[in-house]
Amino acid sequence: MFMKYTISVGTILFLLTFCGCESARYYGQAIRGQHSILEKRQPISEIIENPDSPEFLRKRLAHILKVRKFAESELRLPVEKNYLTYVELDRPYVVWNVFAAPEFSMTPKTWCYPVVGCAAYRGYFAEKDAEQYANSLNERGYDVYVTGVTAYSTLGWFDDPVLSTFLQYSEIRSAGLIFHELAHRLLYVKGDTVFNESFATAVEQEGIQRWLAVSQAPSGYHDYLKQYDRQQAFVHLVLRYRRMLESAYRSNASDQQKREKKAALISNLRYEFDRLKSADNGLSAYEDWINNSLNNAKISSVSAYHDFVPAFRKLLAQHRGDLTQFYNACRELAGTPKDERHRTMNRYLEN
């Protein structure tokens, strides 16, 4: 799946003693998982200089160092000592995130953490723990969605390493991931997942555009734009059906009628996707996502990362691409109450 998820476990590792039994188990696995990553870090410079290191690894890590330098000099992101070390993991994802939503609501369940506030997901370092927790939510009547995560930000509590889980990506995609995670270090609003993720996604997109403009052949940027257009077509389709589902849930229909309407809308969503895919085979990258266990939780996870992206893009254009002015404007928005902040973002969307 195209999205990149962020879990701020680093900010809560030292607060275990203030939690109840269930929370203690959750934070306990977070502490163990984060500690395991920290103790496996290797300096990237040593890996690159070592002739016995695999050539692929040396090339990809050298690429990350270039991206890192670009993020600092051109995007004005707080690189500091991040992404100077490498961690080899024995699994495809570093964490697994659990999303949940009621059967008849597109408002995701949130979990509240010390220091960072509330977020619309809960992350686990072991897939079995995430699945076990998701099953418990499902038994309570929630729609649930579990997805693997290739990277996350500790929001300044630790120097984040490069993980083997995202070196599998293309150079363009890995660059975008670095830009995304560093954006969280630049700006993070306690308890506002949609604002935080949309901001990071907007910075990621702008960063990729600028990176390709100076480092890739024109065809590379053209290919990125084609891929981006496909992603946007898919996102717009999903968000349109999210709005239709929201409308159905707000009606005075019975639960059974809502259940039938929900099933019909999800079926129509898949049908429309198939039509889009027949016109552009590049959309087949999203086929597994659309056809496997589609529910409220899964659909709401898309909105968390894309709702305000067009608003941030308009705000950047309003400042004529000046990132310093853009970041300052975003910080001003971050300092306003959440309801007011969201009203402002929605006005950008409406205009």
N, C-alpha and C positions, 0 to 999 in steps of 0.2 A: 504494500500500500504506500501511497506517496507521502503520507503525512509523517511528521517528525514530532514525537511526544517528549515533553519535558517533565521530569519529576524532581522536586526540590528536597530530596531526602537529606541532603547535607545540612540543611538548616535546622533539623530536628533531632539530630543524633544524640545530643547531650541532654535531652529533656525526658529521658525514659523514666526517671524516678517520679515524675509528676503524673504518670498515666495509670489508668486502670489495668486490669488483667488482660483484657482483649487487646487494648492499645499497646500494652507492654510486649505482647507477642509480636504485634505488627512492627513496632519500632525496633524490637530485638533483631528481627530478620533484616531490617534496614541497616542497622549498625554492623551486623556481620557481613552483609553484602558490600557495603561501602568500604569497610576495613579490608576485605579481600581484594578489592580493586586497588586501594592505595598501596598495599604491600607488594603488588605485582608490577608496579611502574618501573619502566626502564627508560633512561635518557635516549631520546631520538638521535641525538648527535652521535652517540656511541654505536647505535645500530647502523646508521648510514656509513660510518667510517669502518665498520667491521666487514672485511671482504667475504666473510663466511655467511653474512646475512643474505637471505633470499633477495634476488634482484628486484622482484615485484614489490617486496616490502620496502626496500630502500627507495625505489622510485616513488611509491605512494607517500611515504613519509616525507620525502623531499618536496613533493607537491603540497602536502599539508603545511610545511614551513613557509612556502611561498604564499599560500592562501592566508596564513596567519599574519604575515607581514603586510599583505594587501589590506586585510581587515583593519589593521591598526593605522596604516598610513592613509588609506583612501576612504575607508568607511568610518573612521574615528571610533572604533569599537574598543572596549577595555580589554585588550588582549593579555596584558601583564605577563604572568608566567604560565598561562594555560596552553595546552597542546604542545608542550615541550617534552612530554614523556609518552610512552606507548605501553598499552596493556593487552596482552594476548589472552583472550577468553576461550573457554572450551565449549561455548554455546553460541547459537545464532543471534541471540538478543541479550542485552545487558539486564533489562528488566521487562516485566510484563505488566501492562496497565489494565485495570478493571474499570469499565464504564457501566453505569446502571441508570435506568429510567423506569418510572411506573408504567404499567401496561397501557394506560390511557393518558399519557402526558409526554411531551417532548422536552420537558424541563429535567435536565439530568440530576441525579442524586449527587450531592456534594459531601465531601469529607473535610473536616476542619482540623488543622494542625497547629501546634504552637508556633509562634513567630510569623509564619508565612500566611496564615489565614486559611480560607477554604478553597478547595479545588474540585473539579468535576471528574476526578479519577483517583484511583488508589493503586500504587505500584508495589510490585513484589520482585525480589531478585531470583525467585524460583518459580517456574511455570506451574508446578503442582500446587504451590501455595496460592497463586492467583486463581487457578481453576477451582480450588477448594472453596475459596472465599466467594467466587462468582456463583458456585452452586448453592451456597447458603443464601445468597441474595435472590437467586431464582426460586428457591423454595418459599421465599417470602413474597413472591408475586412480581418481582422486578424483571424487566427485560435486561439482559446482561450482554456484555461484549468484552472479550479479552483479546488484547493485541500485543505483539512483541514490540519492544522499543530498542533501537540501536544506539541511542545516545541520550544523555540528560545533562542538565546543568546543576551544579551545587550552589549556584548563585553567590559565589565568592567565598564560601566556607573552605573550599579546597581548590587547589590548582587542577583543573580538569585535564585528564589525559586523552590522547587519541586511543580509541578502542578498535580492536580487530573487527568488531561487529559492523562498523561502517566503512571499513577499508574496501569492502566488497563493492561499494558503489562506484559509479563513474566519477571521474575527476570533477565534473560539473556538480553532480549531486552531493559529493562529499564537501565541496566548497560551500554549497548552500547550507548544509547542515552546520558547518562551523559558524557561518554568519548568523544562523538562527540561534544557536546556543549562546553565542557571545552577546546577542541582542538582549537576552534575558538578564545578563549581567549588567547591561547598561540601564535597563528599565524593567522593574518588576513591581506590580501593584498588588498588595496583599488582598487575597480573596477575589480576584477578578480574572478568571481563566480566559474568558473570551478576549478581553482587552490585551492581556499579556501575550497570548498565542497569536492573535491577529497582528499585533505589533511586530513580533519576531518573524512572522511569515512575510510581512511587508518588507522588513529589512533584508530578509533572505532573498526575496525576489529582486530588490534593488541591487543588492550586492552581486548577485549572479549576472545581472545585466551589465553592470560596470566591469566585473571581472572578465566577462567574455569580450567586452569591447576592447580590452587592452591585451588579452592573452590568447585569444582564439582567432582562427580564420573566420571570415564572414560566414562561411557555411556552418560553423559551430554555433554561432548566434542564431542563425536561421533555424537550425534544428531545435535549439532550446525554445524558440518562440513557438514552433509547431507543437512541441511537447507541452508547453505552458497553455496553449490554446485548448489542447485536448483536456488537460487537467481542469481548466476553467469550465469547459462544457460539461464535464462530469460533475463538478461541484455545483454548478447552477442547477443541473437536473436534480441532484439529491436535495438541495435546499428548497427547490420548488415543491417537491413532494413533502418535505418537512412541514412547510406552511399548510399544505392541504391536510396533512395528518393533524396538525394543531387545530385547524378549523373543525375537523370531524370530532375531535375529543371535547371541544367546547360546546357541542350541540347538546340538545336535550334528549338525544336518543338513548335507548337502553344499553346496558353493557354488552349484550349480545349483538345489537345492531352496530355498536361501535367496533366490536371485534370483527364483524363481517366487513365493515367499511375499511378497517385497517388492513385486513388481508387483501381486499380488492385493490387498495391504493399501492400496496407493496408489489402486488402482481403487475399493476400498470407501470410502476417504476421500472421493473425488470423488462417489461415489454418495450418501453421507450428506450431503455439502454440498448437493447438488442437492435433497434432501428438505427440508433446513432452509430453503433459498432459496425453495422453493415455498410454505412457510408464512410466510416473511417476505421480501418482495422487496428489503428494504433490504440484505440480505446480498449482493446482486448486485455491490456495490462490491468484493468479494473474488474475483469470478469469474475475472478474468484471472490473478490470483495462483495460484489453485488449479488452473487448467487448463493452465498453461504450465510445462513442464519441472520437474515436482515431483520432488524427490529429497531425500536425507539432508541435504545442505547447506542447502537452502531451509527444510526443517522445523526444523532445529536453530537457524536464525537467529531463529525465533519464540521458542524457549525462552530464548534469551539475553536477551530483553527482558521476559519475563513470568514466569519460573520462580518468583521470590521476591516478586513484587508482592503477592500475598495475605498473605504473611508480614509484609511491611512495613506493610500496611494494618492488620493485627492489632496490630502493635507500636505504631502511632500511636493506635489505639483504646485500647490498654492505658494510654497516657498521656493519655487523654481529650482527644485532639486538640491537646495542647500541643506546638507545633512545637519549641520550645527543648528540652524534655525528650526529644522524639522524636529530634532531631538528635544530642543527647548520647548517647542509647542506641545510635544507629547508629554513632557514632564509637567507642564502646566495642567494638562488634562488629567494626568495621574493624581494631581493634588486636589482635584475637585471630588465631591461626593459621588459615589458610584452611579446613582440614578441620574445625576446631572451629566456625568461623563458619558453615559450611554445615550442620553438624549442628544448630546452634541454629536456623537458618532453617527447616530441615526439621521441627523440632519444632513451630514455629509453624504450619506447614502441616498437620501431623498433628492438631494440637489444634483 
